[in-house]
Amino acid sequence: MSSWQIVRVVAGVFILLSVALGAPSSPIFVSEWWLAFTLFVGANLLQSGFTRWCLMETIMRKLGFQAGN
């Protein structure tokens, strides 16, 4: 997998997990504050879409993952 694919998979997992932990109707509900993490991930995805820069992707490349096309 390339770095951009890993970033999107991790972002998707973070969003799904944080919604599950933050939604009061979820069986694994912990606190509504988990929804703030969902907002953080979504804002970072939005920012990276406009600026074409993502910190996590930069970190993935430095760890040796190949940049995508």
Phi and psi in radians as a Rosetta constraint file:
Dihedral C 1 N 2 CA 2 C 2 CIRCULARHARMONIC -1.542 0.35
Dihedral N 2 CA 2 C 2 N 3 CIRCULARHARMONIC 2.936 0.35
Dihedral C 2 N 3 CA 3 C 3 CIRCULARHARMONIC -1.058 0.35
Dihedral N 3 CA 3 C 3 N 4 CIRCULARHARMONIC -0.700 0.35
Dihedral C 3 N 4 CA 4 C 4 CIRCULARHARMONIC -1.204 0.35
Dihedral N 4 CA 4 C 4 N 5 CIRCULARHARMONIC -0.547 0.35
Dihedral C 4 N 5 CA 5 C 5 CIRCULARHARMONIC -1.212 0.35
Dihedral N 5 CA 5 C 5 N 6 CIRCULARHARMONIC -0.717 0.35
Dihedral C 5 N 6 CA 6 C 6 CIRCULARHARMONIC -1.104 0.35
Dihedral N 6 CA 6 C 6 N 7 CIRCULARHARMONIC -0.737 0.35
Dihedral C 6 N 7 CA 7 C 7 CIRCULARHARMONIC -1.027 0.35
Dihedral N 7 CA 7 C 7 N 8 CIRCULARHARMONIC -0.773 0.35
Dihedral C 7 N 8 CA 8 C 8 CIRCULARHARMONIC -1.228 0.35
Dihedral N 8 CA 8 C 8 N 9 CIRCULARHARMONIC -0.648 0.35
Dihedral C 8 N 9 CA 9 C 9 CIRCULARHARMONIC -1.136 0.35
Dihedral N 9 CA 9 C 9 N 10 CIRCULARHARMONIC -0.803 0.35
Dihedral C 9 N 10 CA 10 C 10 CIRCULARHARMONIC -1.112 0.35
Dihedral N 10 CA 10 C 10 N 11 CIRCULARHARMONIC -0.739 0.35
Dihedral C 10 N 11 CA 11 C 11 CIRCULARHARMONIC -1.067 0.35
Dihedral N 11 CA 11 C 11 N 12 CIRCULARHARMONIC -0.746 0.35
Dihedral C 11 N 12 CA 12 C 12 CIRCULARHARMONIC -1.092 0.35
Dihedral N 12 CA 12 C 12 N 13 CIRCULARHARMONIC -0.740 0.35
Dihedral C 12 N 13 CA 13 C 13 CIRCULARHARMONIC -1.118 0.35
Dihedral N 13 CA 13 C 13 N 14 CIRCULARHARMONIC -0.779 0.35
Dihedral C 13 N 14 CA 14 C 14 CIRCULARHARMONIC -1.045 0.35
Dihedral N 14 CA 14 C 14 N 15 CIRCULARHARMONIC -0.751 0.35
Dihedral C 14 N 15 CA 15 C 15 CIRCULARHARMONIC -1.142 0.35
Dihedral N 15 CA 15 C 15 N 16 CIRCULARHARMONIC -0.835 0.35
Dihedral C 15 N 16 CA 16 C 16 CIRCULARHARMONIC -1.089 0.35
Dihedral N 16 CA 16 C 16 N 17 CIRCULARHARMONIC -0.755 0.35
Dihedral C 16 N 17 CA 17 C 17 CIRCULARHARMONIC -1.169 0.35
Dihedral N 17 CA 17 C 17 N 18 CIRCULARHARMONIC -0.766 0.35
Dihedral C 17 N 18 CA 18 C 18 CIRCULARHARMONIC -1.197 0.35
Dihedral N 18 CA 18 C 18 N 19 CIRCULARHARMONIC -0.573 0.35
Dihedral C 18 N 19 CA 19 C 19 CIRCULARHARMONIC -1.183 0.35
Dihedral N 19 CA 19 C 19 N 20 CIRCULARHARMONIC -0.728 0.35
Dihedral C 19 N 20 CA 20 C 20 CIRCULARHARMONIC -1.103 0.35
Dihedral N 20 CA 20 C 20 N 21 CIRCULARHARMONIC -0.649 0.35
Dihedral C 20 N 21 CA 21 C 21 CIRCULARHARMONIC -1.386 0.35
Dihedral N 21 CA 21 C 21 N 22 CIRCULARHARMONIC -0.349 0.35
Dihedral C 21 N 22 CA 22 C 22 CIRCULARHARMONIC -1.845 0.35
Dihedral N 22 CA 22 C 22 N 23 CIRCULARHARMONIC -0.230 0.35
Dihedral C 22 N 23 CA 23 C 23 CIRCULARHARMONIC -1.482 0.35
Dihedral N 23 CA 23 C 23 N 24 CIRCULARHARMONIC 2.129 0.35
Dihedral C 23 N 24 CA 24 C 24 CIRCULARHARMONIC -1.010 0.35
Dihedral N 24 CA 24 C 24 N 25 CIRCULARHARMONIC -0.450 0.35
Dihedral C 24 N 25 CA 25 C 25 CIRCULARHARMONIC -1.500 0.35
Dihedral N 25 CA 25 C 25 N 26 CIRCULARHARMONIC -0.040 0.35
Dihedral C 25 N 26 CA 26 C 26 CIRCULARHARMONIC -1.353 0.35
Dihedral N 26 CA 26 C 26 N 27 CIRCULARHARMONIC 2.508 0.35
Dihedral C 26 N 27 CA 27 C 27 CIRCULARHARMONIC -1.207 0.35
Dihedral N 27 CA 27 C 27 N 28 CIRCULARHARMONIC -0.291 0.35
Dihedral C 27 N 28 CA 28 C 28 CIRCULARHARMONIC -1.946 0.35
Dihedral N 28 CA 28 C 28 N 29 CIRCULARHARMONIC 0.469 0.35
Dihedral C 28 N 29 CA 29 C 29 CIRCULARHARMONIC -0.990 0.35
Dihedral N 29 CA 29 C 29 N 30 CIRCULARHARMONIC 2.353 0.35
Dihedral C 29 N 30 CA 30 C 30 CIRCULARHARMONIC -2.072 0.35
Dihedral N 30 CA 30 C 30 N 31 CIRCULARHARMONIC -0.992 0.35
Dihedral C 30 N 31 CA 31 C 31 CIRCULARHARMONIC -2.779 0.35
Dihedral N 31 CA 31 C 31 N 32 CIRCULARHARMONIC 2.567 0.35
Dihedral C 31 N 32 CA 32 C 32 CIRCULARHARMONIC -1.174 0.35
Dihedral N 32 CA 32 C 32 N 33 CIRCULARHARMONIC -0.274 0.35
Dihedral C 32 N 33 CA 33 C 33 CIRCULARHARMONIC -1.151 0.35
Dihedral N 33 CA 33 C 33 N 34 CIRCULARHARMONIC -0.316 0.35
Dihedral C 33 N 34 CA 34 C 34 CIRCULARHARMONIC -1.108 0.35
Dihedral N 34 CA 34 C 34 N 35 CIRCULARHARMONIC -0.413 0.35
Dihedral C 34 N 35 CA 35 C 35 CIRCULARHARMONIC -1.179 0.35
Dihedral N 35 CA 35 C 35 N 36 CIRCULARHARMONIC -0.406 0.35
Dihedral C 35 N 36 CA 36 C 36 CIRCULARHARMONIC -1.135 0.35
Dihedral N 36 CA 36 C 36 N 37 CIRCULARHARMONIC -0.607 0.35
Dihedral C 36 N 37 CA 37 C 37 CIRCULARHARMONIC -1.169 0.35
Dihedral N 37 CA 37 C 37 N 38 CIRCULARHARMONIC -0.674 0.35
Dihedral C 37 N 38 CA 38 C 38 CIRCULARHARMONIC -1.029 0.35
Dihedral N 38 CA 38 C 38 N 39 CIRCULARHARMONIC -0.788 0.35
Dihedral C 38 N 39 CA 39 C 39 CIRCULARHARMONIC -1.069 0.35
Dihedral N 39 CA 39 C 39 N 40 CIRCULARHARMONIC -0.745 0.35
Dihedral C 39 N 40 CA 40 C 40 CIRCULARHARMONIC -1.059 0.35
Dihedral N 40 CA 40 C 40 N 41 CIRCULARHARMONIC -0.815 0.35
Dihedral C 40 N 41 CA 41 C 41 CIRCULARHARMONIC -1.137 0.35
Dihedral N 41 CA 41 C 41 N 42 CIRCULARHARMONIC -0.772 0.35
Dihedral C 41 N 42 CA 42 C 42 CIRCULARHARMONIC -1.089 0.35
Dihedral N 42 CA 42 C 42 N 43 CIRCULARHARMONIC -0.711 0.35
Dihedral C 42 N 43 CA 43 C 43 CIRCULARHARMONIC -1.134 0.35
Dihedral N 43 CA 43 C 43 N 44 CIRCULARHARMONIC -0.668 0.35
Dihedral C 43 N 44 CA 44 C 44 CIRCULARHARMONIC -1.172 0.35
Dihedral N 44 CA 44 C 44 N 45 CIRCULARHARMONIC -0.666 0.35
Dihedral C 44 N 45 CA 45 C 45 CIRCULARHARMONIC -1.120 0.35
Dihedral N 45 CA 45 C 45 N 46 CIRCULARHARMONIC -0.732 0.35
Dihedral C 45 N 46 CA 46 C 46 CIRCULARHARMONIC -1.102 0.35
Dihedral N 46 CA 46 C 46 N 47 CIRCULARHARMONIC -0.807 0.35
Dihedral C 46 N 47 CA 47 C 47 CIRCULARHARMONIC -1.064 0.35
Dihedral N 47 CA 47 C 47 N 48 CIRCULARHARMONIC -0.761 0.35
Dihedral C 47 N 48 CA 48 C 48 CIRCULARHARMONIC -1.193 0.35
Dihedral N 48 CA 48 C 48 N 49 CIRCULARHARMONIC -0.493 0.35
Dihedral C 48 N 49 CA 49 C 49 CIRCULARHARMONIC -1.162 0.35
Dihedral N 49 CA 49 C 49 N 50 CIRCULARHARMONIC -0.605 0.35
Dihedral C 49 N 50 CA 50 C 50 CIRCULARHARMONIC -1.489 0.35
Dihedral N 50 CA 50 C 50 N 51 CIRCULARHARMONIC -0.660 0.35
Dihedral C 50 N 51 CA 51 C 51 CIRCULARHARMONIC -1.678 0.35
Dihedral N 51 CA 51 C 51 N 52 CIRCULARHARMONIC -0.239 0.35
Dihedral C 51 N 52 CA 52 C 52 CIRCULARHARMONIC 1.061 0.35
Dihedral N 52 CA 52 C 52 N 53 CIRCULARHARMONIC 0.488 0.35
Dihedral C 52 N 53 CA 53 C 53 CIRCULARHARMONIC -2.319 0.35
Dihedral N 53 CA 53 C 53 N 54 CIRCULARHARMONIC 2.340 0.35
Dihedral C 53 N 54 CA 54 C 54 CIRCULARHARMONIC -2.437 0.35
Dihedral N 54 CA 54 C 54 N 55 CIRCULARHARMONIC 2.161 0.35
Dihedral C 54 N 55 CA 55 C 55 CIRCULARHARMONIC -1.037 0.35
Dihedral N 55 CA 55 C 55 N 56 CIRCULARHARMONIC -0.745 0.35
Dihedral C 55 N 56 CA 56 C 56 CIRCULARHARMONIC -1.117 0.35
Dihedral N 56 CA 56 C 56 N 57 CIRCULARHARMONIC -0.653 0.35
Dihedral C 56 N 57 CA 57 C 57 CIRCULARHARMONIC -1.161 0.35
Dihedral N 57 CA 57 C 57 N 58 CIRCULARHARMONIC -0.657 0.35
Dihedral C 57 N 58 CA 58 C 58 CIRCULARHARMONIC -1.076 0.35
Dihedral N 58 CA 58 C 58 N 59 CIRCULARHARMONIC -0.743 0.35
Dihedral C 58 N 59 CA 59 C 59 CIRCULARHARMONIC -1.124 0.35
Dihedral N 59 CA 59 C 59 N 60 CIRCULARHARMONIC -0.742 0.35
Dihedral C 59 N 60 CA 60 C 60 CIRCULARHARMONIC -1.058 0.35
Dihedral N 60 CA 60 C 60 N 61 CIRCULARHARMONIC -0.715 0.35
Dihedral C 60 N 61 CA 61 C 61 CIRCULARHARMONIC -1.128 0.35
Dihedral N 61 CA 61 C 61 N 62 CIRCULARHARMONIC -0.699 0.35
Dihedral C 61 N 62 CA 62 C 62 CIRCULARHARMONIC -1.193 0.35
Dihedral N 62 CA 62 C 62 N 63 CIRCULARHARMONIC -0.436 0.35
Dihedral C 62 N 63 CA 63 C 63 CIRCULARHARMONIC -1.409 0.35
Dihedral N 63 CA 63 C 63 N 64 CIRCULARHARMONIC -0.082 0.35
Dihedral C 63 N 64 CA 64 C 64 CIRCULARHARMONIC 1.867 0.35
Dihedral N 64 CA 64 C 64 N 65 CIRCULARHARMONIC 0.049 0.35
Dihedral C 64 N 65 CA 65 C 65 CIRCULARHARMONIC -1.318 0.35
Dihedral N 65 CA 65 C 65 N 66 CIRCULARHARMONIC 2.523 0.35
Dihedral C 65 N 66 CA 66 C 66 CIRCULARHARMONIC -1.320 0.35
Dihedral N 66 CA 66 C 66 N 67 CIRCULARHARMONIC 2.421 0.35
Dihedral C 66 N 67 CA 67 C 67 CIRCULARHARMONIC -1.222 0.35
Dihedral N 67 CA 67 C 67 N 68 CIRCULARHARMONIC 2.502 0.35
Dihedral C 67 N 68 CA 68 C 68 CIRCULARHARMONIC -1.492 0.35
Dihedral N 68 CA 68 C 68 N 69 CIRCULARHARMONIC 3.059 0.35
